[in-house]
Amino acid sequence: MGKRERLISLIDDWSRRSGEAGARVGCDLFCFRTGKRWGVDANKVFAPASNQKLWTTLAALDALGPDYRWRTWFAASSGCLYIRGGGDPSFDEAAALRVAQELKERGLTRLHEVWLDDGLSSGHPWGKGWMWDDLAHGYGAPIHGLIMQGNRVTFHFDPASDPPKIARVSPRFCRGKANATLSWTENPDPEVEIFRTGAEQFEIKGEVSRQEPELEAAVASGPEFFAEVMIGALREKGVIVPEGTRVIRGPFPERADIRVERVSPTLAEVLHRVNKESDNLTAEILLRTMGMAGRGTLSEEEGLLRIVDWFRKQGLHPPGVFADGSGLSGYNQAAPESLLDTLIQAVRKDPLFRVWLDSLPRYGVDGTLKNRTAVLPEGVEVAAKTGSLAGVKNLSGYFLNSQGEPVLSFSFLINGLLEEENGEKLQDQLLQLTAKEWIK
């Protein structure tokens, strides 16, 4: 039985046993040693989900370079604090405390007004084709030039409580509240519904995992959330900020008594947030940052044009529809062969391949593949990007040898699942078959 026939046999057997006869499966594989390629429905179109991030991160590395950094600017004069966002996706409560300390040391003692300049952000704060019922979940957080802790409120639950009770909320300085009606589950992908009932107020129903007893919810507006947490940080550092201090939108001043600039980690470091953690907001910031070269703002439209230019430059055919940077959009369409072409090209021609490869999750080790447990042969490692939506489980990446060199690339796209857990089981079986039969 040939390689393609073995794949078909495995998929057919899984379809019968799992009850997933209606699911669609596309596979494409390439061996770097022999140059041979084989697949099943590799040219058919699927929803790529977060496999989209493979393209976004490669294009961003090429356009921006691994040392690119984002900036956030602060200024203070006459009791007014001015904040200008530059799209830093890593800014969090810890960064706010460091900036607050520096502002205090430079002479800021009291505030009566906060001005927010989100002018670098253009267009709507969500990706094209994002569903309305995703927008209150943490993975659907709004995209702004001013970003605080991923524009998310995290509710941490007490594992000892039954039913689950909220033990604390982060960031500490936010006003996030939730009415939670939840039960515990051992499922690592709990079923949960989140509805926003106010700027930072939520209704949460469903399940939460005891292994990861926390849920993330998206705030309504990134800039105002940024100001709220920043005010809390300033108060903790001893700056007097009265209750009811005005927070308004306005321009950043050319001159000020006090000026502070916060610089983000490098793009090479931030890539881990996108690929290992599959952070949608950071992926969208990469797309929009690429668009700054054309319009001077964080532009989704211009960023998408830059992606098309990147495909042309690489000599690759773009996917059927490339609608956003993260893969959350329901408009995206891609074939396994398109993803595999990119994976092969990255190994052969991308001078920054190693930087990018390091950002991919390792099977059973870290990121979104940390909890995967299928047994692989000794000396074989899998570095791959996951992709999940409702009814979708995708996995594309590489088999690596003991020296960390790619020996085989693959793309497994599974759409139309009744139970997403069944998709992971098929991925594991495909990985085991490939490792056992074709990795020499």
GUNUSE-593000 format. One line per field, with one value per residue (C-alpha): x, z, y; residue in one letter. Coordinates in nm, 2 decimals. Each point is the difference from the previous one (the first is absolute). Example, Ala and Ser with C-alpha at 12.3 -4.5 7.8 and 13.67 -1.06 7.14 Angstrom:
REM GUNUSE-593000
u	1.23 | 0.14
w	0.78 | -0.07
v	-0.45 | 0.34
lumba	A | S
END
This chain:
REM GUNUSE-593000
u	0.00 | 0.14 | 0.03 | -0.30 | -0.21 | 0.11 | -0.12 | -0.33 | -0.04 | 0.07 | -0.24 | -0.28 | 0.05 | -0.01 | -0.31 | -0.19 | 0.12 | -0.05 | -0.34 | 0.15 | -0.11 | -0.09 | 0.34 | 0.24 | 0.37 | 0.28 | 0.36 | 0.33 | 0.35 | 0.35 | 0.33 | 0.30 | 0.24 | -0.17 | -0.19 | -0.31 | -0.35 | -0.33 | -0.34 | -0.38 | -0.23 | 0.30 | -0.14 | -0.34 | -0.10 | -0.03 | -0.03 | 0.36 | -0.08 | 0.32 | 0.22 | -0.05 | 0.25 | 0.28 | -0.03 | -0.05 | 0.31 | 0.23 | -0.11 | 0.04 | 0.36 | 0.08 | -0.16 | 0.10 | 0.30 | 0.06 | 0.12 | -0.31 | -0.15 | -0.32 | -0.01 | -0.25 | 0.05 | -0.09 | 0.01 | -0.12 | -0.05 | -0.21 | -0.18 | -0.08 | 0.13 | 0.02 | 0.04 | 0.06 | -0.03 | 0.24 | -0.16 | 0.21 | -0.18 | 0.22 | -0.09 | -0.14 | -0.06 | 0.37 | 0.10 | -0.25 | 0.15 | 0.35 | -0.12 | -0.19 | 0.32 | 0.20 | -0.27 | 0.00 | 0.38 | 0.00 | -0.23 | -0.36 | -0.19 | -0.36 | -0.24 | -0.34 | -0.03 | 0.12 | 0.01 | 0.01 | 0.15 | -0.10 | 0.05 | 0.25 | -0.29 | -0.22 | -0.32 | -0.21 | 0.14 | -0.07 | 0.10 | -0.21 | -0.25 | 0.03 | -0.33 | -0.20 | -0.01 | 0.38 | 0.05 | -0.05 | 0.24 | 0.37 | 0.10 | -0.21 | 0.14 | -0.01 | 0.31 | 0.12 | 0.32 | -0.04 | 0.00 | 0.00 | 0.05 | -0.14 | -0.31 | -0.13 | -0.13 | 0.10 | -0.22 | 0.18 | -0.21 | 0.07 | 0.05 | -0.12 | -0.34 | -0.30 | -0.16 | 0.29 | 0.03 | 0.21 | 0.31 | 0.16 | 0.00 | 0.29 | 0.13 | -0.03 | -0.09 | -0.29 | -0.37 | -0.08 | -0.30 | -0.19 | -0.31 | 0.12 | -0.21 | 0.25 | 0.08 | 0.34 | 0.12 | 0.31 | -0.03 | 0.31 | -0.23 | -0.30 | -0.33 | -0.07 | -0.21 | 0.10 | -0.22 | 0.11 | -0.27 | 0.22 | 0.34 | 0.16 | -0.30 | -0.08 | -0.25 | 0.19 | -0.17 | 0.13 | 0.31 | 0.35 | 0.29 | 0.15 | 0.34 | -0.02 | -0.25 | -0.03 | -0.20 | 0.08 | -0.25 | 0.05 | -0.06 | -0.21 | 0.28 | 0.37 | 0.10 | -0.24 | 0.10 | 0.37 | -0.08 | -0.18 | 0.29 | 0.25 | -0.18 | 0.00 | 0.38 | 0.06 | -0.20 | 0.20 | 0.32 | -0.12 | -0.13 | -0.33 | -0.28 | -0.34 | -0.31 | -0.18 | 0.31 | -0.09 | 0.11 | -0.04 | 0.13 | 0.23 | 0.34 | 0.34 | 0.19 | 0.31 | 0.15 | -0.05 | 0.18 | 0.04 | 0.04 | 0.04 | 0.03 | -0.06 | 0.15 | -0.14 | 0.20 | 0.12 | -0.21 | 0.19 | -0.11 | -0.36 | -0.03 | -0.03 | -0.32 | -0.14 | 0.11 | 0.05 | -0.29 | -0.21 | -0.08 | -0.24 | 0.04 | 0.38 | -0.04 | -0.23 | 0.25 | 0.27 | -0.23 | -0.08 | 0.36 | 0.10 | -0.26 | 0.16 | 0.26 | -0.28 | -0.23 | 0.19 | -0.27 | -0.08 | -0.20 | -0.16 | -0.07 | 0.35 | 0.14 | -0.20 | 0.15 | 0.35 | -0.08 | -0.10 | 0.33 | 0.19 | -0.16 | 0.10 | 0.36 | 0.03 | -0.14 | -0.29 | -0.36 | -0.21 | -0.29 | -0.35 | -0.10 | 0.23 | -0.23 | 0.18 | 0.33 | -0.11 | -0.23 | -0.30 | -0.19 | -0.26 | 0.09 | 0.35 | 0.05 | 0.32 | 0.11 | 0.25 | 0.22 | 0.02 | 0.12 | 0.24 | 0.15 | 0.07 | 0.16 | 0.23 | 0.09 | 0.08 | 0.26 | 0.16 | 0.01 | -0.09 | 0.32 | -0.20 | -0.14 | 0.17 | -0.16 | -0.34 | 0.04 | 0.08 | -0.34 | -0.20 | -0.15 | 0.18 | -0.22 | -0.05 | 0.23 | -0.13 | -0.26 | -0.32 | 0.15 | 0.11 | -0.27 | 0.03 | 0.10 | 0.03 | 0.33 | 0.25 | 0.32 | 0.31 | 0.20 | -0.30 | -0.15 | -0.30 | -0.01 | -0.34 | -0.27 | -0.35 | -0.32 | -0.34 | -0.34 | -0.35 | 0.02 | 0.36 | 0.33 | 0.31 | 0.37 | 0.28 | 0.37 | 0.31 | 0.15 | 0.35 | 0.29 | 0.22 | 0.20 | -0.31 | 0.01 | -0.33 | -0.02 | -0.37 | -0.26 | -0.38 | -0.34 | -0.30 | -0.33 | -0.32 | -0.33 | -0.36 | 0.06 | -0.29 | 0.25 | 0.33 | 0.17 | -0.04 | 0.20 | 0.29 | -0.02 | 0.04 | 0.29 | 0.17 | -0.06 | 0.13 | 0.32 | 0.06 | -0.05 | 0.24 | 0.26 | -0.01 | -0.01 | 0.17 | 0.25 | 0.33
w	0.00 | -0.10 | 0.22 | -0.14 | 0.04 | 0.36 | 0.07 | -0.16 | 0.19 | 0.33 | -0.07 | -0.11 | 0.31 | 0.23 | -0.17 | 0.06 | 0.36 | 0.11 | -0.16 | -0.19 | -0.35 | -0.09 | 0.09 | -0.28 | 0.02 | -0.21 | 0.03 | -0.17 | 0.09 | -0.13 | 0.07 | -0.01 | -0.05 | -0.30 | -0.14 | -0.02 | 0.08 | 0.06 | 0.12 | 0.02 | -0.12 | 0.03 | -0.26 | 0.17 | 0.19 | 0.38 | 0.28 | 0.11 | 0.35 | 0.18 | -0.26 | -0.16 | 0.25 | -0.18 | -0.29 | 0.21 | 0.21 | -0.29 | -0.19 | 0.31 | 0.06 | -0.37 | 0.01 | 0.34 | 0.10 | 0.33 | 0.19 | -0.06 | 0.31 | 0.08 | 0.21 | 0.24 | 0.09 | 0.32 | 0.08 | 0.30 | 0.04 | 0.24 | 0.16 | -0.34 | -0.11 | -0.37 | -0.14 | -0.37 | -0.11 | -0.26 | -0.01 | 0.26 | 0.05 | 0.30 | 0.22 | 0.33 | 0.36 | 0.09 | -0.27 | 0.13 | 0.35 | -0.14 | -0.20 | 0.30 | 0.21 | -0.26 | -0.03 | 0.38 | 0.01 | -0.27 | 0.20 | -0.07 | 0.34 | -0.09 | -0.30 | -0.08 | -0.36 | -0.24 | -0.37 | -0.23 | -0.35 | -0.20 | -0.33 | -0.14 | 0.00 | -0.31 | -0.10 | 0.21 | 0.31 | -0.11 | -0.29 | -0.32 | 0.03 | 0.38 | 0.14 | 0.24 | 0.27 | 0.00 | 0.10 | 0.37 | 0.03 | 0.07 | -0.34 | -0.16 | 0.18 | -0.18 | -0.19 | 0.08 | 0.01 | 0.38 | 0.13 | 0.37 | 0.09 | -0.33 | 0.05 | 0.22 | 0.35 | 0.15 | 0.26 | 0.22 | 0.16 | 0.33 | -0.08 | 0.34 | -0.04 | -0.14 | -0.20 | -0.13 | 0.18 | -0.12 | 0.23 | -0.16 | -0.31 | -0.21 | -0.07 | 0.37 | -0.09 | -0.22 | 0.09 | -0.17 | 0.15 | -0.11 | 0.08 | -0.05 | -0.02 | -0.05 | 0.07 | 0.00 | -0.28 | -0.08 | -0.36 | -0.09 | -0.25 | 0.22 | -0.16 | 0.12 | -0.10 | 0.09 | -0.05 | 0.07 | 0.20 | 0.06 | -0.08 | 0.23 | 0.13 | -0.13 | 0.01 | -0.01 | -0.04 | -0.06 | 0.11 | 0.14 | 0.02 | 0.33 | -0.17 | -0.12 | 0.23 | -0.18 | -0.28 | -0.20 | -0.11 | -0.25 | 0.11 | -0.20 | -0.07 | 0.03 | 0.05 | 0.29 | 0.16 | -0.04 | 0.19 | 0.28 | 0.07 | -0.04 | 0.26 | 0.24 | -0.05 | 0.06 | 0.32 | 0.12 | -0.06 | 0.20 | -0.27 | 0.11 | -0.25 | 0.14 | -0.06 | -0.31 | -0.18 | -0.35 | -0.28 | -0.35 | -0.35 | -0.14 | -0.17 | 0.16 | 0.06 | -0.18 | 0.33 | 0.36 | 0.33 | 0.04 | -0.27 | 0.02 | -0.28 | 0.05 | -0.25 | -0.06 | -0.03 | -0.35 | -0.27 | 0.03 | 0.36 | -0.07 | -0.27 | 0.29 | 0.10 | -0.35 | -0.08 | 0.33 | 0.19 | -0.32 | 0.11 | -0.25 | 0.10 | -0.04 | -0.34 | -0.11 | 0.13 | -0.22 | -0.30 | 0.08 | 0.08 | -0.35 | -0.13 | 0.17 | -0.28 | -0.25 | 0.21 | 0.31 | 0.22 | 0.12 | -0.31 | -0.05 | -0.37 | -0.07 | 0.19 | -0.21 | -0.31 | 0.15 | 0.05 | -0.36 | -0.10 | 0.23 | -0.18 | -0.33 | 0.12 | 0.12 | -0.32 | 0.19 | -0.09 | 0.27 | 0.16 | -0.14 | 0.24 | 0.25 | 0.21 | 0.33 | 0.17 | 0.27 | -0.17 | 0.21 | -0.30 | -0.16 | -0.34 | -0.02 | -0.24 | -0.06 | -0.13 | 0.17 | -0.31 | 0.04 | 0.37 | -0.09 | -0.29 | 0.26 | 0.25 | -0.26 | -0.13 | 0.35 | 0.06 | -0.34 | -0.04 | 0.31 | 0.17 | 0.32 | 0.00 | 0.34 | 0.17 | -0.13 | 0.07 | 0.36 | 0.04 | -0.10 | 0.28 | 0.07 | 0.03 | 0.36 | 0.12 | -0.02 | -0.14 | -0.15 | -0.04 | 0.36 | 0.10 | -0.29 | 0.10 | -0.31 | 0.02 | -0.28 | -0.07 | 0.20 | -0.16 | -0.19 | 0.08 | -0.14 | -0.04 | -0.13 | 0.01 | 0.12 | -0.14 | 0.17 | -0.06 | 0.05 | -0.18 | -0.11 | 0.11 | -0.21 | 0.04 | -0.24 | 0.07 | 0.00 | 0.13 | 0.13 | 0.05 | 0.31 | -0.13 | -0.03 | -0.38 | -0.20 | -0.17 | -0.10 | -0.03 | 0.02 | 0.00 | 0.15 | -0.03 | 0.15 | -0.04 | 0.08 | 0.32 | 0.24 | 0.29 | -0.03 | 0.23 | -0.29 | -0.22 | 0.25 | 0.01 | -0.38 | 0.01 | 0.25 | -0.21 | -0.31 | 0.18 | 0.14 | -0.34 | -0.17 | 0.27 | 0.00 | -0.37 | -0.17 | 0.24 | -0.05
v	0.00 | 0.34 | 0.30 | 0.18 | -0.32 | -0.04 | 0.35 | -0.06 | -0.33 | 0.17 | 0.29 | -0.23 | -0.22 | 0.31 | 0.13 | -0.33 | -0.04 | 0.36 | 0.06 | 0.29 | -0.11 | 0.35 | 0.15 | 0.11 | -0.09 | 0.14 | -0.11 | 0.09 | -0.12 | 0.05 | -0.18 | 0.22 | -0.29 | -0.16 | 0.30 | -0.21 | 0.14 | -0.17 | 0.10 | -0.05 | 0.28 | 0.23 | 0.25 | 0.03 | 0.31 | 0.01 | 0.25 | 0.04 | 0.14 | 0.09 | -0.17 | 0.35 | 0.12 | -0.19 | 0.24 | 0.31 | -0.06 | -0.09 | 0.31 | 0.22 | -0.13 | 0.08 | 0.34 | 0.12 | -0.20 | -0.20 | 0.31 | 0.21 | 0.16 | 0.19 | 0.31 | 0.16 | 0.37 | 0.18 | 0.37 | 0.21 | 0.38 | 0.21 | -0.31 | -0.16 | -0.34 | -0.06 | -0.35 | -0.09 | -0.36 | -0.16 | -0.34 | -0.18 | -0.33 | -0.09 | 0.30 | -0.13 | 0.09 | -0.06 | 0.24 | 0.26 | -0.02 | 0.05 | 0.31 | 0.13 | -0.02 | 0.18 | 0.28 | 0.04 | 0.02 | 0.27 | 0.22 | -0.11 | 0.03 | 0.07 | -0.05 | 0.15 | -0.11 | -0.28 | 0.05 | -0.31 | 0.02 | -0.31 | 0.17 | -0.26 | -0.24 | 0.02 | -0.19 | -0.22 | -0.17 | -0.36 | -0.22 | -0.02 | -0.29 | -0.05 | -0.13 | 0.22 | -0.27 | -0.03 | 0.37 | -0.04 | -0.29 | 0.07 | -0.14 | 0.27 | 0.30 | 0.34 | 0.12 | 0.35 | 0.19 | 0.01 | -0.36 | -0.09 | -0.37 | -0.12 | 0.22 | -0.29 | -0.05 | -0.34 | -0.16 | -0.25 | -0.27 | -0.18 | -0.37 | -0.09 | 0.16 | -0.19 | 0.15 | 0.21 | 0.34 | 0.29 | 0.03 | 0.30 | 0.22 | 0.13 | 0.25 | 0.10 | 0.36 | -0.07 | 0.00 | -0.33 | -0.19 | -0.31 | -0.18 | -0.36 | -0.31 | -0.27 | -0.36 | -0.18 | -0.22 | -0.21 | 0.10 | 0.23 | 0.18 | 0.09 | 0.11 | 0.35 | 0.30 | 0.36 | 0.30 | 0.36 | 0.18 | 0.32 | 0.13 | -0.25 | -0.19 | -0.35 | -0.29 | -0.33 | -0.34 | -0.35 | -0.18 | 0.08 | -0.24 | -0.09 | -0.04 | 0.37 | 0.16 | 0.34 | 0.16 | 0.31 | 0.26 | 0.29 | 0.35 | 0.24 | 0.26 | -0.04 | 0.37 | 0.05 | -0.33 | 0.11 | 0.33 | -0.18 | -0.24 | 0.28 | 0.21 | -0.29 | -0.04 | 0.37 | -0.01 | -0.30 | 0.19 | 0.30 | 0.24 | 0.17 | -0.08 | 0.10 | -0.21 | 0.13 | 0.12 | 0.07 | -0.24 | 0.15 | -0.06 | 0.26 | 0.07 | -0.07 | 0.33 | 0.10 | 0.14 | -0.10 | 0.03 | -0.38 | -0.25 | -0.38 | -0.26 | -0.37 | -0.24 | -0.35 | -0.32 | -0.09 | -0.15 | -0.32 | -0.02 | 0.10 | -0.27 | -0.25 | 0.16 | -0.05 | -0.35 | -0.18 | 0.17 | 0.07 | 0.35 | 0.16 | 0.36 | -0.02 | -0.16 | 0.28 | 0.26 | -0.16 | 0.03 | 0.37 | 0.08 | -0.12 | 0.24 | 0.30 | 0.03 | 0.09 | 0.22 | 0.10 | -0.16 | -0.35 | -0.09 | -0.34 | 0.08 | 0.10 | -0.29 | -0.25 | 0.16 | -0.05 | -0.37 | -0.03 | 0.16 | -0.24 | -0.30 | 0.15 | 0.06 | -0.36 | -0.14 | -0.16 | -0.02 | 0.17 | -0.19 | 0.03 | 0.28 | 0.17 | 0.22 | 0.06 | -0.06 | -0.25 | -0.24 | 0.08 | 0.13 | -0.23 | 0.14 | -0.17 | -0.28 | -0.21 | -0.33 | -0.24 | 0.03 | 0.38 | -0.04 | -0.27 | 0.21 | 0.27 | -0.24 | -0.14 | 0.34 | 0.12 | -0.28 | 0.05 | 0.38 | 0.20 | 0.14 | 0.05 | -0.36 | -0.09 | 0.30 | -0.09 | -0.38 | 0.08 | 0.17 | -0.32 | -0.21 | -0.33 | -0.31 | -0.11 | 0.27 | 0.36 | 0.24 | -0.13 | -0.34 | -0.04 | -0.24 | -0.23 | -0.35 | -0.23 | -0.20 | 0.09 | -0.19 | 0.09 | 0.28 | 0.14 | 0.33 | 0.18 | 0.38 | 0.11 | 0.27 | -0.10 | 0.15 | -0.03 | 0.14 | -0.15 | -0.33 | 0.06 | -0.16 | 0.07 | -0.07 | 0.10 | -0.02 | -0.22 | -0.32 | 0.09 | -0.24 | -0.02 | 0.30 | 0.21 | -0.01 | -0.04 | -0.34 | 0.01 | 0.27 | -0.06 | 0.17 | -0.17 | 0.20 | -0.14 | 0.19 | -0.09 | -0.18 | -0.09 | -0.04 | 0.19 | -0.26 | -0.25 | 0.23 | 0.00 | -0.38 | -0.02 | 0.24 | -0.22 | -0.31 | 0.18 | 0.11 | -0.35 | -0.16 | 0.25 | -0.03 | -0.38 | -0.06 | 0.29 | 0.16 | -0.19
lumba	M | G | K | R | E | R | L | I | S | L | I | D | D | W | S | R | R | S | G | E | A | G | A | R | V | G | C | D | L | F | C | F | R | T | G | K | R | W | G | V | D | A | N | K | V | F | A | P | A | S | N | Q | K | L | W | T | T | L | A | A | L | D | A | L | G | P | D | Y | R | W | R | T | W | F | A | A | S | S | G | C | L | Y | I | R | G | G | G | D | P | S | F | D | E | A | A | A | L | R | V | A | Q | E | L | K | E | R | G | L | T | R | L | H | E | V | W | L | D | D | G | L | S | S | G | H | P | W | G | K | G | W | M | W | D | D | L | A | H | G | Y | G | A | P | I | H | G | L | I | M | Q | G | N | R | V | T | F | H | F | D | P | A | S | D | P | P | K | I | A | R | V | S | P | R | F | C | R | G | K | A | N | A | T | L | S | W | T | E | N | P | D | P | E | V | E | I | F | R | T | G | A | E | Q | F | E | I | K | G | E | V | S | R | Q | E | P | E | L | E | A | A | V | A | S | G | P | E | F | F | A | E | V | M | I | G | A | L | R | E | K | G | V | I | V | P | E | G | T | R | V | I | R | G | P | F | P | E | R | A | D | I | R | V | E | R | V | S | P | T | L | A | E | V | L | H | R | V | N | K | E | S | D | N | L | T | A | E | I | L | L | R | T | M | G | M | A | G | R | G | T | L | S | E | E | E | G | L | L | R | I | V | D | W | F | R | K | Q | G | L | H | P | P | G | V | F | A | D | G | S | G | L | S | G | Y | N | Q | A | A | P | E | S | L | L | D | T | L | I | Q | A | V | R | K | D | P | L | F | R | V | W | L | D | S | L | P | R | Y | G | V | D | G | T | L | K | N | R | T | A | V | L | P | E | G | V | E | V | A | A | K | T | G | S | L | A | G | V | K | N | L | S | G | Y | F | L | N | S | Q | G | E | P | V | L | S | F | S | F | L | I | N | G | L | L | E | E | E | N | G | E | K | L | Q | D | Q | L | L | Q | L | T | A | K | E | W | I | K
END
